[in-house]
Amino acid sequence: MQSNFKTSKQLAADPQETAIAVLSWLANEPDMFSRFLALTGVEPAQVRNAVHDPGFLAGLLDFLMNHEPTAVAFCEATGTKPDTLAAVWRHFSSPGLDSGEY
């Protein structure tokens, strides 16, 4: 089965592209996508414009990273290394209390 997802080499180059790949993958997982929309309060019609909002992308990656089986499923489906996904998550996430940046 051929996938429309980008390869891990393509994803590693740009955090924005990786985040959009997460959204694309999630949109093809109806139950998971519905849960994401319900938790965020984002309407399906708003998603297209929301991809330009770093806060939305941070929330999207938080959703993925806070449920390990989902993160693993994304990595397996797209060939993305878990380290790459974690780096993208850190790119979009606000510094935590343990970062020394308040």
HELIX and SHEET records of a PDB file:
HELIX    1   1 SER A    8  ALA A   13  1                                   6    
HELIX    2   2 PRO A   15  ALA A   27  1                                  13    
HELIX    3   3 PRO A   30  THR A   40  1                                  11    
HELIX    4   4 PRO A   44  GLN A   46  5                                   3    
HELIX    5   5 VAL A   47  ALA A   50  1                                   4    
HELIX    6   6 PRO A   54  MET A   65  1                                  12    
HELIX    7   7 GLU A   68  THR A   78  1                                  11    
HELIX    8   8 PRO A   82  PHE A   92  1                                  11    
HELIX    9   9 LEU A   97  SER A   99  5                                   3    
END                                                                             
